[in-house]
Amino acid sequence: MTSIKRLGGAQRWADVVIHNGVARWVEVAADMSADVSGQIQHVFRQIDETLSEIGSNRDQLLEVVVYLASLDSVSALNSAWDAWVSPGHAPIRACVQVGLQGNCLVEMIVVAAVE
């Protein structure tokens, strides 16, 4: 049986879970005082940092589920997304509107291959 590796976290969650060469984690902006464009950029930087920490990169992204507080933010997301995603290596993506807590305007679930 393949082991499950959990990185960081707390009693209720792990920061990253890796199993069978696939890493999964959730990102929200560290600075929730920013507007939605700023929060999206923060989340992308945090994803890049996590990818680096686990020995992966944007080309290895498999799936990103984006939760937005408002679908009015989709154009800001798409603009930032198109500049951030590696050409020819786009993961599958879903984007939905949800009720997020506090000043959180975006949350992303990330799945990436780890070599």
N, C-alpha and C positions, 0 to 999 in steps of 0.2 A: 504494500500500500504506500502511495506517495504521501510524504508528510505535508502538513499545512504549516506555513510560516506566517506568523502575525507580527507586524511591526508597530511599535508605539501603541497609543490608545489609552483607554480607560476601562473601567468595569463594564460599561455598556457597549463599547465598540473598539475595534482595532483601527489604526490609521490606514494600514494596508494589509490585505490578505493575499498571499501567493500560494497557488496550488497548481500542479501540473504545468508549470511554465506560463501561467496566466496570473497577472496581478489585478486586483480590484480595490478601488478606494473611492471616497467621496471628497469633493473639494467645495468649500465655500470661501468667499473672500475673507482674508485676515482683517481687512479694513472695510467694515460695513458702513462707514460714513460716506464712502464714495457713491456717485450715481451709478446707474446700471452699467454704463460703458466702462467705468473705472473698476467696478466689481468684476466684470467679465475679464478685463485685462489682468487683474490680480489673480483670478482663478487660473487663467492660462499660464501665468508665471509659476504659480504653485504646482500645476500639473507638470510643467517642465522640470521643476526642482525634484519632484517625486520621481519622475521618469529617470532622471540622472541618478538619484539615490539608489534605485533598484536595478540599475544597469540596463535601462531601456531608453527609448527615444520616441519622438513623434511618429516616425515611420512604423513603429510597432503598435500603435493604437489600434484596437479592435472595435471598440464601441464607446460612445459617449452619450449619456442620457442627460439632457439639459432641462432643468426645472426653472421656469421664470415666474416671478411674481405677477407679471403682466405680459400678454402676448404682443402688446404694443412695443416691446423691446426686441422683437425678432429681427428687425432690420439692423439694429445695433449689434446683435449677436452675429448675424450673418456677415456683416462687414468685418468684424474682428475675427471671426472664424476663418473666412477666406484668406486673410492675411497670415493666420497662425498655422493652419493645417499644411502639412507637407504635400506639395503637388504630387498627384499620383498615388498617395498613401492615405486618402481620407478614410476614416473609420465609418462604421454605420453610426447614424445619429438619430435620436428622437428628441423632440422639443415639446414640452407640455407646460401649461399654466397650472400652478399650484399655489396654495396658501403657504407662504414661507413666514417664519417667525421674525419678529422684530424688524430691523432694517435690512435683512437679507433679501436681495433682489434676484440672486441667481445661485443655484446649487447644481453641481455636476457629478454624476456617477461615471467613473472612468474604468475601462477594462483595457489592459495592454499585455502584449506578449513580453516575456522576460526570457532572455537567452542565458 
